[in-house]
Amino acid sequence: MAAFRFIIERGPQYHLLAGEEALLDSVAEGADPVLRFVIFDPTAVLLGYHQSAEQEINLEKVRERKWDVGRRPTGGGTIIMGPGQLGWEIYAESSMLGGSIESAIRRSADGVISTLSKFGIRANFRPKNDVEINGRKISGLGAFSVGKYVSVTGTILVDFDVDSMVDTLRLSAEKMRDKVSKDFKERITWLNRELGSTVSIEEVIKEAKVSFKESLGVELSEGRYSLREEESIKELEFKYRSQEWIFGLRQTLHGDNVRRGEIKLPGGLLRVQIKMAGKGLIESALITGDFFVEPRRSIYDLEARLKWSRVEDIDKEVSEWFQGVKILGIDKEQLTRFLEGLAK
């Protein structure tokens, strides 16, 4: 039976996110696989890797609450993590989790489902990356890889304030329409709400540790960071607390003739900006959103392909790009038609 190191940590967003990158690198270099539980303190609004802070966050409201802002190394949407939410992370060779990003997410979700069952709650996996209770999301999952090694991260909402979330996020028109059709509060739930009583985060950690051990079929040993990992985390903290990483990585386009659009597909919400240099000629493009794509930085390749392309070349560029990437729940034809419609 495989053995995982078990680490639990509480701290600010830049330290915990630096740990995500450092641990995956370390495991990829031969260190033992890891199960890590984390608690963000102080509370932080965490962007997905492909998202634009300008598009997603009401920064003024975040600052009023004295919350942090961070950017995760994984895709997916913006989340809020604080002392009432348990973060969990798995770092291992991909083959131990089924050999693909999809299987790794699906298998890791079993740890959440098992944890909730220990509190008498029946939950289910909802593709592409959620665990739900009667249609309400209680956990979101994300993943990214280095070679044949994968990191799967997720949450268990023990307690949650939906009003605070709505107040601090800059909701899109698409999401606002969703909100009109179904009250936002009815699409998210948390453990204490389902139980009708309060359980402590310590109780949840205790049950989750056993549940992940059983669902992964591994032994857990109380672990700590290696000296190399500690050094790596310290180095990476500079990146995860930098304004350039958080706010500058995906900056919106400015100037004349910038066309903006968004499309909600099974794989997520895509926000696209295309700056036109003239009729039918694309000067630059920005594609952001809560989607997952592997390799993680390949979205930059698509933007580079579109730069200085003509509208009639979009089909060819997108088709060639799709041959080298895996983007969950995004159909090539739908993306192509959307880009063409925006640029025409």
N, C-alpha and C positions, 0 to 999 in steps of 0.2 A: 504493500500500500504506500502510495506517495506521501511524503511529509511536506507540509507547508509551515513556514514561519507565521506566527500570529502576532501582529503588532496593533496596538491601539494608541491613538494620539488625539490630542485636543490642541488647537492653535489657530493662528490667523491664516487667511486664505493663501497668502504667498508661500508660506511654509508647507502647508498641506499639498498644494498643487505642485510645488517643486518636488515634493516626495513622490507624486505620481510619476513624473518623468524619470526621476532618479531610480526608482524601484524597477520600472520596466527595463531601463538600460542595464541595471545590475543583473536582473534575471536573464536578460538576453546574453549577458557576458558569462553566465554560468552559476550565478547565485541560486540558492534554493527558492522555489516559488513562495509567494507571500499572499496571505489574507490579511488586509489591514482595515480596521474600523477607524473612522475619523469623525470628530465633532468640530465644526467651524465656530470659532469664538475669537473675535466678535462675529455677529451675523454678517454674511456676505451675499451680494448679488453676483452670480457667476454666469458669465457669457459662455455659450458654446464656441468652439474654435472658429467656426465660419461666420459668426455673427458680428454685426457692427454695433458698437456701444451706442452710437448716435441714433440708430434705428430702434434699439431695444429697451433702453433704460431712461427713465426720468431721473436724471442725475441730481437735480435739485431736491427731489423727494428723498432720494437715497442719502444725501448728505444731511438732510434734516434729521434723519433717524440715526445718524452717525454709524451707518453700515459701511462695510468695505465693498469694493468692486474688484472682481477678478475675471480672468479668462482661462477657461479650462483647456487642457491639451486635447480633449475629446470633442467630437461633434455633438449635435443635439441642441436643445433650446435653453433659454435662460432659466436658471433656477435660483431659489433662495435657500441658503443653508445656514442654520444657526444651532443653538443648543437644543432645540426641539426636534432636530432632524438627524438621523444616524446615516452617515455615509459609509459605504463599504466598497472595498476594492479587491480585485483578484489579479495577480501577476503570475503568469505561467506560460509554458509552451502551449501553443494553440492546440496541438493534438490532444492535450489533456482536457480540453473543453470542446472537443468535436471537430476541430480543424478549420473552422471558418468563423468569421465575425458573427454571422447569424447564429451559428450553433453555440458560440461562446456566450452570447447574450441570452439565448433561450435557456441554456443549462444553468447559468448563473442566477437567472430569475427564480429557479427552483429553491434557492436558499431563502429568498424573500418569502415565497409562498409557504415554505415549511415553517419559517419563523412566525408568520401570521397564524398558521394553523395551531401553533402551540398556545395561542391566545384565544382559540376557539373561532377563528375567523377564516372563512373559505375565500381564497383569492385565486385569480387566474392570470396567465400570461396573455397579453394582448399585443400582437405584432404591430409595429416593428420592435418596440423597446419599452413596453410598459407592463406593470402588474396592476391589475384592477380588482375592485370589489364591487360587484353589481354595477359595472359600467363606470365606476369612479376610480380615477387613477390614484394609487397610493405610493407608487414607486416608478421612477424613470431610470433607464439604464443607458450607458454609452460605452464605447470601446474604441481603442486605437491599437495599432500594432507596430512592432519593430521586427522586420524579418518574419521568422516563424513564431515570434513571441507576442502575446496579446495582453492588454490590460482591459479588464471590464470593470466599470465603476457604476455605482447606483446609490439609491437612497431608500430609506424607510421613513416615511413621515409619521413621527410619533405624535407630534402636536404641530399645528400650522395655523397661520393667520392669513386667510385668503384676502381680506381687505388690504392688508399691508402689501401683499403681492401685487394686487391690481393697482394700488397707489404708486408703486415704484417702477412698474414696467410701462414702456411705451407700446401700447397694444396696437397692432396693425388693423387696417380696415377689415381684412379677412377674419382676424380673430374677433374683432368687435361684432361682426355679423354672426359668428358662432355664438358669441355671448348673448346676443339678442335671442337667438333661437333656443338657447338652453342656458340657464343661469350658470355663470362661471363657477359659482360655489357648488353646483351640483355635479361638476365634472372632476372635482378633486376631493379626496377624503384623507383621513389620517386615523391612526390607531385609536387614540383616545376618543375620537368622535364615534368610531364604530363600536367601541366597548361601552360607551356611555359612562366611563370612569377614567381615572388617571393612572397610568403606569409610568414608572420612572424610566429614564433613558438607560439606567443601569440594568433594570429588569430586561429590557429589550436586548441590550448587548449580550447578556447572559444566554438568552434563548437563541439569539441570532448566531452566536458562536457555535453552539451545538448544531443548529440547523444547517449552516454552511458546511460544517465538517461532515455531516451525514450526507447531504445532497451531493457534495463533491466526491465523497468516498475517499477522504484523505485523513491522515493524522495531523494534528496541530501541535506545534511546539511553541512555547512562549518565546518570542524572539525579540530581537532588537536590531537596529541598523548596524551594518558593518562600518568600519572606519571610513572605507571608501564611499559608502552611501551617505554617511554624515557629511563628508566633504562635498560630495556632489550636490546634496540638498542645499548646503550653504551657498554654493556657487550659483545654483539655479534660482535661489530666492531673489537675486537681483533682477532676473528676467521677469519673474511672476509678480513683482511689485512695481515694475517699470511702467510708466505712462505709455511708452511706445508699444509694449506688448498688449496692454489692456485696451487702450483707446486708438492706437495708431495702426494696428495690424490690418484692419479692414475699414478704411476711411471712405466715406461716400464721395461720389463724383460731384464736381461743381462746374459752373460755367454755363454757357448757352447750349441749347440743343441737347440737354440730357433728358433721356426718356426713362421713365421709371415704371416698373410693373411688378406684380407678385402673383404667384400661382401656388395653390395648395394641392400637393400631390400626396399619394399614400406615404411617400418617404419623407415628407416634411414640407415646410413653407419655404419657397425660394423667392428672394427679393432680388431683382435684377435692375441694374442701371446701365444704360448704354448711351455713350456720348457719340453723337454723329458728327463726322467731319464734313459731310455733304450728303447729297441725296444717295442713299444706298451704300454709303461708306462709313464703317464703324471706326471711330478713333480709339475708343477704349471701352472696357466693360468691367463691371463689378458684380459678382454673384455671391450673395450672402444668404444666411438662413440657418434653420435648425436641422439640416440634413446630415447624413453620414456618408462619407466617401473615402475609399482607400485606393491608393495612398492618400494620406490626409491632405498633403499639399497639392494634390493634382488639380484642385479647382483653379489654382493659379495657371496651370497649363492651359486649361480651357479659356481663361481670360486672355492669355497670351495668343492663343490661336485666333480668337475673335478680333484682336487688336489689328486694325488696318485691313480687315476682311470686308468683302462686299456681301450684301444680304444673300445673294445667290450662292455664296460659299459656305453659309452657315451649316447647311445639311452635311456637306462633306467634312467640315471641321468637327462638328459634334460626333458624327459617325466614327471618325478616326480616333477621337478622344475616348469614346466609349470602349474601344477595343482594349485599352490598357488600364481601365479602372473598374472598380466595383462601387456603385452608388445605390444604396438600398432604397427601393420603392420609388425610383425615378425612371420613367419610361423615356427612351431615347426620342421616340417620335413626338411625344408630348412636349419635351423640352425644346426640340428643334422648332416645332410649330410656334411655341410661345416666343422664342427668341426672334424668329422671323417676323412674327406679328408686331413685336415691339420695335424692331429696326426699320420696318417698312414705312 
